Amino acid sequence: MTRILLEGPIGTARHGEAEDLVAIAGVSLAGLLASLEGLQVTVRYYISDVPVTLEQADLQLIEVLHGAADGSLCPRYSEMTGYLWTDEKGMVGGHDLIERFYHLQCQGKYAAFECVVHGGGDQ
């Protein structure tokens, strides 16, 4: 079992030409989940207006997701407009973490995020 812990500000990360990927402490969520694609994981996270550790968050309401990890970063380019963008996907058990973080307007807030990989190889 492997435990991945991210604690820090929610913001953006770079990947190739993309500069606006959802990230915690500078780590892209879609990139992390893409590296774990197909493995069974449990994700716990807590979002706060002030810096928080996972131990502090355990005392509060914490979101828990379990299921297969599925993530990708797909650079896109429009030949018509010249516009560049990256589609990012970060899902756990069918729950879209990227959309949750966008809809909760988490930019500038802090997160304690833990991803436990169950068997299937240590990352």
GROMACS elastic network, one bead per residue, 0.5 to 0.9 nm:
[ bonds ]
;  ai    aj funct       b0    kb
    1   116     6  0.67976   500
    1   117     6  0.55652   500
    1   118     6  0.51236   500
    1   119     6  0.55861   500
    1   120     6  0.85918   500
    1   121     6  0.80813   500
    1   122     6  0.68612   500
    2   115     6  0.81757   500
    2   116     6  0.56441   500
    2   117     6  0.50829   500
    2   118     6  0.70715   500
    2   119     6  0.80343   500
    2   121     6  0.84692   500
    2   122     6  0.58739   500
    2   123     6  0.69384   500
    3   114     6  0.69424   500
    3   115     6  0.58462   500
    3   117     6  0.64187   500
    4   113     6  0.81665   500
    4   114     6  0.56288   500
    4   115     6  0.50531   500
    4   116     6  0.62626   500
    4   117     6  0.81193   500
    5    54     6  0.83731   500
    5   112     6  0.75437   500
    5   113     6  0.57949   500
    5   115     6  0.65043   500
    5   116     6  0.86268   500
    6    24     6  0.64643   500
    6    25     6  0.65481   500
    6    27     6  0.80006   500
    6    54     6  0.88396   500
    6   111     6  0.76254   500
    6   112     6  0.59800   500
    6   113     6  0.50205   500
    6   114     6  0.63264   500
    6   115     6  0.85989   500
    7    24     6  0.69486   500
    7    25     6  0.62944   500
    7    51     6  0.81432   500
    7    52     6  0.72635   500
    7    53     6  0.62574   500
    7    54     6  0.74592   500
    7   110     6  0.75020   500
    7   111     6  0.56739   500
    7   113     6  0.61694   500
    7   114     6  0.85168   500
    8    24     6  0.60270   500
    8    26     6  0.83901   500
    8    51     6  0.65764   500
    8    52     6  0.75827   500
    8    53     6  0.83146   500
    8   109     6  0.85144   500
    8   110     6  0.53597   500
    8   111     6  0.55940   500
    8   112     6  0.67554   500
    8   113     6  0.88197   500
    9    23     6  0.82802   500
    9    24     6  0.57611   500
    9    25     6  0.53128   500
    9    26     6  0.79749   500
    9    50     6  0.89503   500
    9    51     6  0.74280   500
    9   107     6  0.80074   500
    9   108     6  0.62080   500
    9   109     6  0.57675   500
    9   111     6  0.62066   500
    9   112     6  0.89785   500
   10    22     6  0.74107   500
   10    23     6  0.57458   500
   10    25     6  0.64129   500
   10    26     6  0.78476   500
   10    47     6  0.87831   500
   10   101     6  0.87742   500
   10   106     6  0.63034   500
   10   107     6  0.53691   500
   10   108     6  0.55847   500
   10   109     6  0.55211   500
   10   110     6  0.54246   500
   10   111     6  0.64086   500
   11    20     6  0.81599   500
   11    21     6  0.79959   500
   11    22     6  0.60969   500
   11    23     6  0.52450   500
   11    24     6  0.62451   500
   11    25     6  0.74551   500
   11    26     6  0.70293   500
   11   106     6  0.77640   500
   11   107     6  0.51255   500
   11   108     6  0.60993   500
   11   109     6  0.80194   500
   11   110     6  0.88817   500
   12    19     6  0.67853   500
   12    24     6  0.76501   500
   12    25     6  0.87609   500
   12    26     6  0.65803   500
   12    27     6  0.81650   500
   12    28     6  0.73574   500
   12   107     6  0.80130   500
   13    18     6  0.80267   500
   13    19     6  0.58219   500
   13    20     6  0.59401   500
   13    21     6  0.51023   500
   13    22     6  0.65466   500
   13    23     6  0.56041   500
   13    24     6  0.84499   500
   13    25     6  0.88723   500
   13    26     6  0.54556   500
   13    27     6  0.64035   500
   13    28     6  0.57253   500
   14    17     6  0.71801   500
   14    18     6  0.54479   500
   14    20     6  0.65566   500
   14    21     6  0.64878   500
   14    26     6  0.85081   500
   14    27     6  0.89579   500
   14    28     6  0.78720   500
   15    18     6  0.52040   500
   15    19     6  0.66122   500
   15    20     6  0.86706   500
   15    21     6  0.76600   500
   15    28     6  0.83410   500
   15    31     6  0.86264   500
   15    73     6  0.81011   500
   15    75     6  0.88232   500
   15    86     6  0.84630   500
   16    19     6  0.79981   500
   16    75     6  0.78364   500
   16    86     6  0.88626   500
   17    75     6  0.77035   500
   17    84     6  0.74690   500
   17    85     6  0.75373   500
   17    86     6  0.79140   500
   18    21     6  0.69152   500
   18    75     6  0.75084   500
   18    84     6  0.78112   500
   18    85     6  0.60886   500
   18    86     6  0.57381   500
   19    85     6  0.88508   500
   19    86     6  0.87728   500
   20    23     6  0.86092   500
   20    86     6  0.85241   500
   21    28     6  0.61599   500
   21    29     6  0.79280   500
   21    30     6  0.78343   500
   21    86     6  0.80115   500
   21    87     6  0.88010   500
   21    88     6  0.71480   500
   21    98     6  0.89083   500
   22    26     6  0.87517   500
   22    27     6  0.82112   500
   22    28     6  0.57630   500
   22    29     6  0.61544   500
   22    30     6  0.75215   500
   22    88     6  0.84792   500
   22    98     6  0.66511   500
   22   101     6  0.74380   500
   22   102     6  0.78416   500
   22   107     6  0.84620   500
   23    26     6  0.53724   500
   23    29     6  0.54814   500
   23    30     6  0.82700   500
   24    27     6  0.53133   500
   24    28     6  0.67372   500
   24    29     6  0.71476   500
   24   110     6  0.78790   500
   24   111     6  0.68172   500
   24   112     6  0.84630   500
   24   113     6  0.79772   500
   25    28     6  0.86092   500
   25   110     6  0.86555   500
   25   111     6  0.84442   500
   27    30     6  0.89183   500
   27    31     6  0.77079   500
   27    32     6  0.73696   500
   28    31     6  0.50983   500
   28    32     6  0.61666   500
   28    33     6  0.86919   500
   29    32     6  0.50982   500
   29    33     6  0.61952   500
   29    34     6  0.84413   500
   29    71     6  0.82796   500
   29    88     6  0.87980   500
   29    89     6  0.85031   500
   29    90     6  0.62989   500
   29    97     6  0.79557   500
   29    98     6  0.73361   500
   30    33     6  0.52224   500
   30    34     6  0.59270   500
   30    35     6  0.86322   500
   30    70     6  0.83587   500
   30    71     6  0.51541   500
   30    72     6  0.57764   500
   30    73     6  0.65029   500
   30    88     6  0.57880   500
   30    89     6  0.53742   500
   30    91     6  0.79608   500
   30    97     6  0.85133   500
   30    98     6  0.73033   500
   31    34     6  0.50032   500
   31    35     6  0.63196   500
   31    36     6  0.88569   500
   31    71     6  0.66775   500
   31    72     6  0.63964   500
   31    73     6  0.65412   500
   31    88     6  0.81996   500
   31    89     6  0.85030   500
   31    90     6  0.77736   500
   32    35     6  0.53063   500
   32    36     6  0.67060   500
   32    37     6  0.88797   500
   32    71     6  0.75349   500
   32    72     6  0.89057   500
   32    90     6  0.81764   500
   33    36     6  0.50011   500
   33    37     6  0.59730   500
   33    69     6  0.57729   500
   33    70     6  0.58526   500
   33    72     6  0.74354   500
   33    89     6  0.83579   500
   33    90     6  0.57604   500
   33    91     6  0.72090   500
   33    92     6  0.80927   500
   34    38     6  0.87746   500
   34    69     6  0.74583   500
   34    70     6  0.59451   500
   34    73     6  0.76103   500
   34    89     6  0.81276   500
   34    90     6  0.72294   500
   35    69     6  0.88162   500
   35    70     6  0.86994   500
   35    71     6  0.74928   500
   35    72     6  0.84664   500
   35   123     6  0.81486   500
   36    39     6  0.57135   500
   36    40     6  0.84072   500
   36    41     6  0.83160   500
   36    68     6  0.87002   500
   36    69     6  0.59346   500
   36    70     6  0.72308   500
   36    71     6  0.77426   500
   36   117     6  0.79847   500
   36   123     6  0.76573   500
   37    40     6  0.85837   500
   37    68     6  0.72366   500
   37    71     6  0.60549   500
   37    72     6  0.84571   500
   38    68     6  0.54496   500
   38    69     6  0.53961   500
   38    70     6  0.62370   500
   39    67     6  0.81479   500
   39    68     6  0.54165   500
   39    69     6  0.56743   500
   39    70     6  0.83248   500
   39   117     6  0.69079   500
   39   118     6  0.72876   500
   39   119     6  0.78301   500
   39   120     6  0.63538   500
   39   121     6  0.84326   500
   40    66     6  0.74115   500
   40    67     6  0.53163   500
   40    69     6  0.62361   500
   40    92     6  0.85269   500
   40    93     6  0.84894   500
   40   116     6  0.85363   500
   40   117     6  0.61248   500
   40   118     6  0.55623   500
   40   119     6  0.75860   500
   40   120     6  0.78645   500
   41    65     6  0.82208   500
   41    66     6  0.58009   500
   41    67     6  0.56409   500
   41    68     6  0.60504   500
   41    69     6  0.62628   500
   41    92     6  0.73390   500
   41    93     6  0.84939   500
   41   115     6  0.64963   500
   41   116     6  0.54220   500
   41   118     6  0.57522   500
   41   119     6  0.89701   500
   42    64     6  0.70965   500
   42    65     6  0.56391   500
   42    67     6  0.65939   500
   42    68     6  0.86312   500
   42    69     6  0.88929   500
   42    92     6  0.79246   500
   42   114     6  0.80467   500
   42   115     6  0.57083   500
   42   116     6  0.51906   500
   42   117     6  0.67597   500
   42   118     6  0.78070   500
   43    63     6  0.79848   500
   43    64     6  0.56579   500
   43    65     6  0.50820   500
   43    66     6  0.62807   500
   43    67     6  0.87924   500
   43    92     6  0.76580   500
   43   113     6  0.72393   500
   43   114     6  0.56289   500
   43   116     6  0.64637   500
   43   117     6  0.89110   500
   44    54     6  0.88705   500
   44    62     6  0.65679   500
   44    63     6  0.54792   500
   44    65     6  0.64389   500
   44    66     6  0.88139   500
   44   112     6  0.81128   500
   44   113     6  0.58429   500
   44   114     6  0.52522   500
   44   115     6  0.66355   500
   44   116     6  0.86699   500
   45    54     6  0.79274   500
   45    57     6  0.82005   500
   45    62     6  0.58617   500
   45    63     6  0.54185   500
   45    64     6  0.67861   500
   45    65     6  0.88573   500
   45   111     6  0.67957   500
   45   112     6  0.55148   500
   45   114     6  0.62878   500
   45   115     6  0.86701   500
   46    52     6  0.83985   500
   46    54     6  0.76706   500
   46    57     6  0.61191   500
   46    58     6  0.85027   500
   46    60     6  0.81027   500
   46    61     6  0.73833   500
   46    62     6  0.51350   500
   46    63     6  0.64078   500
   46   110     6  0.83307   500
   46   111     6  0.55627   500
   46   112     6  0.53631   500
   46   113     6  0.66457   500
   47    50     6  0.87434   500
   47    52     6  0.82889   500
   47    57     6  0.85286   500
   47    62     6  0.83382   500
   47   106     6  0.76896   500
   47   109     6  0.68977   500
   47   110     6  0.57527   500
   47   112     6  0.67885   500
   47   113     6  0.86505   500
   48    51     6  0.69006   500
   48    52     6  0.69511   500
   48    57     6  0.88514   500
   48   106     6  0.88021   500
   48   109     6  0.59471   500
   48   110     6  0.52444   500
   48   111     6  0.62375   500
   48   112     6  0.85450   500
   49    52     6  0.87426   500
   49   106     6  0.89885   500
   49   108     6  0.80513   500
   49   109     6  0.50078   500
   49   110     6  0.60361   500
   49   111     6  0.87442   500
   50   109     6  0.68559   500
   50   110     6  0.60401   500
   50   111     6  0.87555   500
   51   109     6  0.79973   500
   51   110     6  0.53885   500
   51   111     6  0.72919   500
   51   112     6  0.85001   500
   52    55     6  0.82273   500
   52    56     6  0.62066   500
   52    57     6  0.66092   500
   52   110     6  0.68316   500
   52   111     6  0.66980   500
   52   112     6  0.62977   500
   53    56     6  0.52183   500
   53    57     6  0.61739   500
   53    58     6  0.87050   500
   53   111     6  0.79017   500
   53   112     6  0.55645   500
   53   113     6  0.88025   500
   54    58     6  0.61108   500
   54    59     6  0.89926   500
   54   111     6  0.84829   500
   54   112     6  0.50642   500
   54   113     6  0.70810   500
   54   114     6  0.76978   500
   55    58     6  0.52427   500
   55    59     6  0.73371   500
   55   112     6  0.87616   500
   56    59     6  0.57474   500
   56    60     6  0.73965   500
   56   112     6  0.89411   500
   57    60     6  0.50959   500
   57    61     6  0.72667   500
   57    62     6  0.67248   500
   57   112     6  0.70992   500
   58    61     6  0.72220   500
   58    62     6  0.67131   500
   59    62     6  0.83922   500
   65    92     6  0.66192   500
   65    93     6  0.71120   500
   65    95     6  0.77101   500
   66    69     6  0.87216   500
   66    92     6  0.63670   500
   66    93     6  0.57925   500
   67    91     6  0.89448   500
   67    92     6  0.54024   500
   67    94     6  0.75630   500
   67    95     6  0.88982   500
   68    91     6  0.80082   500
   68    92     6  0.55500   500
   68    93     6  0.50297   500
   68    94     6  0.78806   500
   69    90     6  0.76678   500
   69    91     6  0.59290   500
   69    93     6  0.66526   500
   69    94     6  0.85733   500
   70    89     6  0.73706   500
   70    90     6  0.59400   500
   70    91     6  0.50482   500
   70    92     6  0.62953   500
   70    93     6  0.81337   500
   70    94     6  0.83646   500
   71    88     6  0.74266   500
   71    91     6  0.60511   500
   71    92     6  0.85695   500
   72    87     6  0.79117   500
   72    88     6  0.57488   500
   72    89     6  0.50840   500
   72    90     6  0.67499   500
   73    86     6  0.64670   500
   73    87     6  0.58900   500
   73    89     6  0.65831   500
   73    90     6  0.88862   500
   74    85     6  0.84850   500
   74    86     6  0.53562   500
   74    87     6  0.51010   500
   74    88     6  0.64208   500
   74    89     6  0.86111   500
   75    84     6  0.74620   500
   75    85     6  0.59762   500
   75    87     6  0.63786   500
   75    88     6  0.86557   500
   76    83     6  0.82923   500
   76    84     6  0.58061   500
   76    85     6  0.52613   500
   76    86     6  0.55854   500
   76    87     6  0.71970   500
   77    80     6  0.88948   500
   77    81     6  0.85061   500
   77    82     6  0.65306   500
   77    83     6  0.57920   500
   77    85     6  0.65366   500
   77    86     6  0.85557   500
   78    81     6  0.55002   500
   78    82     6  0.51402   500
   78    83     6  0.53358   500
   78    84     6  0.66818   500
   78    85     6  0.88215   500
   79    82     6  0.52962   500
   79    83     6  0.76753   500
   80    83     6  0.81454   500
   81    84     6  0.88914   500
   88    98     6  0.75822   500
   89    96     6  0.74864   500
   89    97     6  0.81895   500
   89    98     6  0.65978   500
   89    99     6  0.87868   500
   90    95     6  0.84122   500
   90    96     6  0.59756   500
   90    97     6  0.56442   500
   90    98     6  0.56592   500
   90    99     6  0.85844   500
   91    94     6  0.58049   500
   91    95     6  0.52741   500
   91    97     6  0.56279   500
   91    98     6  0.75064   500
   92    95     6  0.52578   500
   92    96     6  0.67839   500
   92    97     6  0.73377   500
   93    96     6  0.85259   500
   95    99     6  0.88994   500
   95   100     6  0.85775   500
   96    99     6  0.55604   500
   96   100     6  0.64230   500
   96   101     6  0.89316   500
   97   101     6  0.61989   500
   97   102     6  0.85988   500
   98   101     6  0.53025   500
   98   102     6  0.62480   500
   98   103     6  0.86495   500
   99   102     6  0.50153   500
   99   103     6  0.59267   500
   99   104     6  0.83399   500
  100   103     6  0.52590   500
  100   104     6  0.59697   500
  100   105     6  0.85480   500
  100   106     6  0.89262   500
  101   104     6  0.52435   500
  101   105     6  0.63260   500
  101   106     6  0.57203   500
  101   107     6  0.81502   500
  102   105     6  0.52413   500
  102   106     6  0.66211   500
  102   107     6  0.80174   500
  103   106     6  0.78446   500
  104   107     6  0.86904   500
  105   108     6  0.86009   500
  105   109     6  0.85843   500
  106   109     6  0.53386   500
  106   110     6  0.78104   500
  106   111     6  0.88892   500
  107   110     6  0.84088   500
  117   120     6  0.78992   500
  117   121     6  0.82609   500
  117   122     6  0.76387   500
  117   123     6  0.82523   500
  118   121     6  0.82422   500
  118   122     6  0.88372   500
  119   122     6  0.73321   500
